[in-house]
């Protein structure tokens, strides 16, 4: 099954729901960054929440999520777009611990609880929207729930999960976001809370082959949701040789001359995908000329 996300409404439009399968996207990120299991789980959970949140800004450009909890994994950074593209990296990919008391990967220990979750939305306007909340759990699902409630004032339930194979590869990844609109009454709220508390972990549902549509039905009940649209999801980086070339030119002729004198070449590496771009001395000379002409 390929990765995708869906958006739905339920209970006469009083509930908005998203669900995503992100197994292949997280698998690609794991391979590119050689993350160890606990780091993979943390990165994958953030990617899953991020790709659904990116889809929410339909008229925007992208969303950037930064999680810095003070744990050994360091920062987790996720970029996502309304078109289902997502990319991510962690400062320290080689983090892993024994399973926690619940028999799950100890994401809380890796992320930490002494820091913040920040969300920056590029809406194509002069100023970006930025929201920030303290990390309250480190498990990330609860932290994104807290973000929606306290930064965007939208009562929400966020479930994200990743299963990792013994060889460090990703077995299953996915999640959901359920949001209550102002008209949702106490009966609807109680019903959803009970369903979320009693449901099978979302990563297990993905492993069993459940679709995003079926995951929403696990939360809201069969036949309750009206599915509105579907969007393919993929790990995709926006870096390119041209982008890095432009970045080097923007440094100015003096900086480029230093590169030529000291190294005779330049190398640039993308944090998000680990692609490397090499620029020869002749190419740097041409960039220096362009920098001088700006």
N, C-alpha and C positions, 0 to 999 in steps of 0.2 A: 504494500500500500504506500502510495506517495504521501508526502506531507501536505497538509492544508489546514485551513481554519474556517470556521463557519460563524455566522452571526444570526441571532434569533431573537424574537420577542415572545413573551408568554403572559398569561393572566391579563388579557385585555390591554396589553401594552405596558403593564405596570412593572414588568421585569425584562431586563435586557441581558442577553447571554452570549458568551463567546466560548468556543472550545477549539483546541488545536492539537494536531499530531505533529510533533517536531523531531521525530526520531532521526531522520536522515540529516536534517540540518545540524543537530547536536552531534551526530556521529561524524560529520565533516569537520566541525569545530574541534572535536576531540582528536581527530587524526592530525589536523594542522598544528595543534598546540601540544600534542602528546600529553594531555592531562591525565593525571592519576584519578582513580575512581571518585574520591570525595570531591576533588576539584571539578571533575566532570559533572557531578550531580549539581553542585552549586552553579556552575556556568550554565548548564542546561536548564535549570529552573528559571534562572534570570532571562535566558534567551526566550523561553516559552512565554513568560509573562510579557516580555518586551515585544514579541512579534504580534501578540494580541493588542497590546496598547498602541503599537504603531499603526495597526489597522483602524484604530478609533479616530485617528486624525486624518480623515478622508481627504480633506483639502489642504493638508500640510505637506511637508517635505520629509521629515524624519523625526524620530524620538531617540534621545540618548539617555541611557540609564547608567548611573554610577553608584556602585555599592561599596562602601568602605567601612567595614565593621571592626577593624583593628585586629582581625584574626590572621593566621599565617598565610592565607591565600592572597592577602593584600586586596587590591582593588579588583572588582569585576566591572567591566564596561561593555555595554550592549548598545548597538545601533540597530534600529528597525525602521522600515518604511511602510507606507500604506499599501504598497504592492506586495507585501509578504516577504521582502528581503530582510535577512537578519544576519548580523555578524557579531562576534564577541571575543574578548580575551580576558585572561586573569593575570595578575602580576606574577604569581607563583603557581605554575600549572602542576608542579610535582608535590602535591599535598594529599595525604591519605592517612586515615586513622582506622582503628578497629571500629566495628559497628557499635552504635549507641545502645542504650538500655532497651530500646524498642526494636532492636535488631535491624536498624536502618543505617545508611551511611550518615556519618556525623557531620552534616553540613553546618550546623550551628557552631561547632568547634572550629571548623575551617574559616567560616565567615567572621565570627565574633559578634559581640553585641555592644561594642563601644564605638559607635560611629553613626553614619547617616546613609539613607537611601535618597538619591537625588534624581529627579526627572527633568530633562530639558527638552522642550518641544519646539522644533523649528517649523513654524506655521507659515513660513514664506513672508513674514512681516519684518519690520525693522527690529522689533524687540522679540526675543524668545520668551516663552513661558517657562519658568523654572519653579519646581516644587521640591521641598526637602522635608523629610521626617526622620526622627531617630530610629535606629534599628531596634526593634523590641523583642525579636525572637532569634534571628539568625537563620531560621529555617526557610526564609524568603517568602513562602506563601502567605504567612501571617503578616510579614512586613509589607508586602504589596497591598494586602487588605487594609492595613493601617494607613498606608499612603492614600488610598482612594477615600477613606473616611475622613481623614484629617487634612489632606491637602486639596482634594477636589470636592469634598463634602458629598460624596456618593457612597451610601452604604453598600458594601460589596462583600463577596466571598471569593477568594482566590485559592485555587488548588493547582499546584504544579509538582511534577515528579519525574524522576529519571531512574531507570534501572541500568546497571552496568554489569557486563560480563566479566568472568574471571580473568580474561586476557586484556582487560581495560577498555575494550570496545563498548559502545553504547547499545543496549538491548532495546530499550523503549523510552520514549520521552513524550510528554504532553501535558495538557492542563486545561483549566477552565476559569472564566471570570463571570460571576453572576452579579448583576447590579440592580438595585431596587430604585424604581422611579418614585417621585413624590406621592403617587396614588396608591402605592402598595400598602395594604392594611396589615394588621397584626396577624391575621390568620395566614396570609401568604408568607409573611416573614417566618412564623413558627414552622410552617410546612417545609420551607426551604432549609431552615436551620437543622431540622431533624433529618432531612434527606442527606445533607452534607455530612453530618456527624456519623451517619450509619453507612455511607457508601463505601465501596471498595476503593482503595487508593488508586488515583488516576493513572499512575505509571503501570499498575497491574492491569487496569482495563485496557490500556494501549497494548500491553504485551499479549493480552487475550484476543487482540484484533478488533476491539471496539472502535468504531469510527467517532469523529468529533460530534456528529449528530447524536449518536447513541450515548456519548458521555453527557451531553446536555440533558437527554431524557433520563439518565441515571439521577441527575440532580432535580429536574423539574417534573418528572413523571412522564410516562409515555403518552404521546398525543397532545401534550400541553403546549409545546413550542411551535411557533411559526417560523420556519427557516427562511431567512431573507437573502443571503448571498454566501458565496463560497470563494475563498482565495487561496491559490497555491502558495506554499511556504518553501523557502530555500535559503541555505547559507549562501550569501552572495556578497562579495566585497566590492566597494566602489573605487578601490585604488587602481591606479594605472601608471604606466611609464610617463605618460604626459602630465599627470597630476604631480608626480614627484619632480619632474623636470621644471614645472612651473614653480614648485615650492623652492627649488634650488635657486632659480632665477630671482625669486623674491628676496633672497638673502642679500643680494647686491653683489656688485663686481668684486669688491674687496674680499668678501668671504669666499667667493668662487676662486679667486686668485690664490688664497691660502690653501684651498683644497688641491689646486694644481701643483703648487710648490711643495707642500708637505707630503702628499700621497700620490699625485699624478693620476688620480682617479677618484671616483666617489661611489659609495654603496648606500642604498636606502632600503630599509626593511619596514613593511607594514605590520603594525602591532596586531591588527585584526585577523590577517590571513597568513602572515609569515612569508609572503612573497618578497623576494629580493630583486632589486633593480640596480644594475651596474651602469656607470657612466664613465666612458673613457676620457683621457686627457683632451683629445680632439673635441669630444662632445662638450666638455666643460669650457673649452675655449669659445665654442659657439654660444654657449649659455652666457658667458661673461660679456660677449659682444651684445647679446640681446639685453642683458641687464643694464649695460651702459646706454643703450638706446631708449630705455624706458623713461 
